[in-house]
Amino acid sequence: MGALVGLCLAIGVLLILMSISHPVHRARRRGRVQNLIDSAALVHATPGTVISASAAGAVICGACALLVTSVPMVGVIAALLASAVPILLLRRRARTRALAVRSAWPDAVDSLASAVRAGMALPEALADLSTRGPSALRPAFARFAAEYRVSGSFGTALDTLHAALADPVADRVIASLRIARDVGGTDLGLVLRTLSSLLRADMRTRGEIEARQSWTVSAARLAVAAPWITLALLCTRPEAALAYRSALGALIVLISAGLTVVAYRVMLMIGRLPTAPRSLA
């Protein structure tokens, strides 16, 4: 029975490795990792370094778990969890950056409205945000200023700004700027001030919801982690490790890992807040 379970596990791992090593799947995976790196604003990171870090973490953590518990299945699960850590860190950094950008937009829109009301030309007002705007948005507006100086085209510079920000709020602001530039609207200052007040109200509401949600999410994560911490402590005892080294014990650990992953994904789906759709994407 143990040999059969081991053979099935080896065949499954081999099939997974063959599928992810296919050139098409490898290209798609690298594309997703590159998009995540761009969202996290890590200039010097590459998909290769992320994948290498995942592989190194999997080998180190899997070996350590195997040495401590002497249970092969626990080592495999530890390796799989460690391989996901770089991706999780990138996603966390991307969420932190998105929050910082979203929080900076009301001040940026206020500064832009004040500059427009003071009579500053629209391209100059946008370029001025690269030095006087919120720090989270300065790199994007610096790229706008550089593109405008090189090309002299306001539309092309706005396209560069749109690509650098990739944000629903930026889509609305850029759409208002395009209309004001092309049609010659005279109410741009009023539109920007109204948009700023709406953004601040949205931030307050979303902040209250996220504060209340964080307690539930933290409790759910603790509930997911607690059984595995208990298992790791149990496996330090020789008699418990011997039980989990059997075919039935390995099967129980494998099924528990699958149920844990499903439960965690369901928890994330239930707790995920809706994001505003992009209007210019």
C-alpha positions in Angstrom: 0.0 0.0 0.0 2.8 2.4 0.9 4.6 1.7 -2.3 1.5 2.3 -4.3 0.8 5.7 -2.6 4.4 6.7 -3.2 4.3 5.7 -6.8 1.1 7.7 -7.4 2.6 10.7 -5.6 5.8 10.5 -7.8 3.7 10.2 -11.0 1.6 13.2 -10.0 4.7 15.3 -9.2 6.3 14.3 -12.5 3.1 15.2 -14.5 3.0 18.6 -12.8 6.7 19.3 -13.5 6.2 18.3 -17.2 3.2 20.6 -17.5 4.8 23.7 -16.0 8.0 23.1 -18.0 6.2 23.4 -21.3 7.4 26.5 -23.2 3.9 28.0 -23.5 3.1 27.5 -19.8 6.5 28.9 -18.8 6.0 32.0 -20.9 2.6 32.6 -19.4 3.9 32.1 -15.9 6.8 34.5 -16.5 4.3 37.0 -17.9 2.1 36.8 -14.8 5.2 37.2 -12.6 6.4 40.2 -14.6 3.0 41.9 -14.2 3.2 41.3 -10.5 6.7 42.7 -10.3 5.5 45.8 -12.2 2.6 46.2 -9.8 5.0 46.0 -6.9 7.3 48.6 -8.5 10.4 46.5 -8.1 12.7 47.9 -10.8 15.6 45.5 -10.4 13.6 42.3 -10.0 13.0 39.8 -12.8 10.8 36.7 -13.2 14.0 34.6 -13.1 15.1 35.9 -9.7 11.6 35.4 -8.3 11.4 31.8 -9.6 15.0 31.1 -8.3 14.1 32.5 -4.9 11.0 30.3 -4.8 13.0 27.2 -5.7 15.8 28.0 -3.2 13.2 28.6 -0.4 11.4 25.4 -1.2 14.6 23.3 -1.0 15.8 24.9 2.2 12.5 24.8 4.0 11.6 21.3 2.8 15.0 20.0 4.0 14.7 21.7 7.4 11.1 20.4 7.9 12.3 16.9 6.9 15.2 17.0 9.3 13.0 18.2 12.2 10.0 16.0 11.7 11.4 13.1 9.7 8.1 12.9 7.9 8.5 13.1 4.1 5.0 14.5 3.4 5.5 17.3 5.9 8.7 18.2 4.1 6.9 18.3 0.8 4.2 20.5 2.1 6.7 22.8 3.8 8.6 23.1 0.4 5.4 24.0 -1.4 4.5 26.6 1.1 8.0 28.1 1.0 7.9 28.2 -2.8 4.9 30.5 -2.6 6.5 33.0 -0.2 8.1 35.3 -2.8 4.9 35.5 -4.8 2.9 36.3 -1.6 5.5 39.0 -0.7 5.2 40.5 -4.1 1.4 40.6 -3.9 1.6 42.2 -0.4 3.9 44.9 -1.7 1.6 45.4 -4.7 -1.4 45.9 -2.4 0.6 48.3 -0.2 1.7 50.3 -3.2 -1.9 50.4 -4.6 -3.1 51.6 -1.2 -0.5 54.3 -1.1 -1.3 55.4 -4.6 -5.1 55.5 -3.8 -4.5 57.5 -0.7 -2.3 60.0 -2.5 -4.8 60.8 -5.2 -7.0 63.3 -3.3 -4.0 65.5 -2.5 -2.7 65.2 -6.1 -6.1 66.2 -7.5 -6.3 69.2 -5.0 -2.8 70.4 -6.1 -3.8 70.0 -9.8 -7.0 71.9 -9.2 -5.2 74.7 -7.4 -2.6 75.0 -10.2 -5.4 75.2 -12.9 -7.3 77.8 -10.9 -4.1 79.8 -10.5 -3.8 80.0 -14.3 -1.0 77.5 -14.8 -1.0 75.6 -18.1 -2.3 72.1 -17.8 1.0 70.4 -19.0 3.0 72.5 -16.5 0.6 71.7 -13.7 1.0 68.0 -14.3 4.7 68.2 -14.6 4.9 70.2 -11.4 3.4 67.2 -9.5 6.7 65.4 -10.2 8.3 67.6 -7.6 5.5 68.9 -5.4 3.0 66.1 -5.6 2.6 63.1 -3.3 5.7 61.0 -3.2 3.8 57.8 -4.3 2.8 59.5 -7.6 6.0 61.5 -8.3 7.7 58.9 -10.5 4.7 58.6 -12.8 4.4 62.3 -13.2 8.2 62.6 -13.7 7.8 60.2 -16.7 5.0 62.4 -18.0 7.2 65.5 -17.7 10.1 63.7 -19.5 7.9 62.5 -22.3 6.3 65.9 -22.8 9.7 67.6 -23.0 10.9 65.0 -25.6 7.8 64.8 -27.8 5.9 68.0 -27.1 2.7 66.1 -27.5 0.2 66.3 -24.6 -1.7 63.2 -25.8 1.4 61.1 -26.0 2.5 62.2 -22.5 -0.9 61.4 -21.1 -0.6 57.9 -22.6 2.7 57.5 -20.8 1.1 58.7 -17.6 -1.8 56.3 -18.1 0.6 53.4 -18.6 2.7 54.3 -15.6 -0.2 54.7 -13.2 -2.5 51.8 -14.3 -5.1 52.9 -11.8 -9.0 53.4 -12.0 -8.7 56.8 -10.4 -6.0 57.8 -12.8 -8.3 56.8 -15.7 -11.0 59.2 -14.5 -8.5 62.0 -14.0 -6.8 61.5 -17.4 -10.2 61.3 -19.1 -11.1 64.7 -17.6 -7.8 66.2 -18.7 -8.2 64.9 -22.2 -11.7 66.4 -22.5 -10.5 69.7 -21.1 -7.6 69.8 -23.5 -9.4 68.7 -26.6 -12.8 70.3 -26.1 -11.6 73.3 -24.1 -13.8 72.8 -21.0 -13.9 75.7 -18.6 -15.1 73.7 -15.6 -12.0 71.6 -15.1 -11.2 73.1 -11.7 -14.7 72.4 -10.5 -14.6 68.8 -11.8 -11.3 68.2 -10.1 -12.5 69.6 -6.8 -15.6 67.4 -7.0 -13.6 64.4 -7.8 -11.3 65.1 -4.9 -14.2 65.2 -2.4 -15.6 62.0 -3.8 -12.2 60.2 -3.5 -11.9 61.3 0.1 -15.4 60.0 0.9 -14.6 56.7 -0.8 -11.3 56.4 1.1 -13.0 56.9 4.5 -15.7 54.3 3.7 -13.2 51.8 2.4 -10.9 52.3 5.3 -13.7 51.6 7.8 -14.7 48.4 5.9 -11.1 47.2 5.8 -10.6 47.9 9.5 -13.6 45.8 10.4 -12.6 43.1 7.9 -9.1 42.7 9.1 -10.2 41.1 12.4 -12.1 38.4 10.5 -9.3 37.8 8.0 -6.7 37.5 10.8 -8.9 35.1 12.7 -9.4 33.0 9.6 -5.7 32.8 8.9 -5.0 31.8 12.5 -7.6 29.0 12.2 -5.8 27.8 9.0 -2.3 27.9 10.5 -3.1 26.4 13.9 -3.6 22.8 12.8 -0.3 22.8 10.9 1.6 24.2 13.9 0.1 21.5 16.0 1.1 18.9 13.4 4.7 20.2 13.3 4.9 20.0 17.1 3.4 16.5 17.1 5.9 15.3 14.5 8.8 16.1 16.8 7.7 13.1 18.9 9.0 9.8 17.5 5.8 7.9 17.9 3.7 10.6 16.1 6.3 10.9 13.3 6.2 7.1 12.9 2.4 7.2 12.4 2.5 10.0 9.8 5.3 8.2 7.9 2.9 5.5 7.1 0.8 5.4 3.9 -2.4 6.3 5.7 -0.7 9.1 7.6 0.7 10.6 4.5 -2.7 10.4 2.8 -4.3 12.1 5.8 -1.8 14.9 5.6 -2.2 15.3 1.9 -6.0 15.5 2.1 -5.8 17.9 5.0 -3.5 20.1 2.9 -5.9 20.1 0.0 -8.8 21.0 2.3 -6.8 23.8 3.9 -5.9 25.3 0.5 -9.6 25.2 -0.6 -10.8 26.7 2.7 -8.2 29.5 2.5 -9.1 30.3 -1.1 -12.8 30.4 -0.2 -12.0 32.7 2.7 -10.1 35.1 0.5 -12.9 35.1 -2.1 -15.5 35.9 0.5 -13.4 38.6 2.2 -12.2 40.3 -1.0 -13.4 43.8 -1.5 -14.6 44.8 -5.0 -12.2 47.1 -6.9 -13.3 49.9 -9.2 -13.2 48.9 -12.9 -10.8 50.7 -15.2 -12.5 52.9 -17.8 -9.5 53.3 -20.1 -7.8 50.0 -19.9 
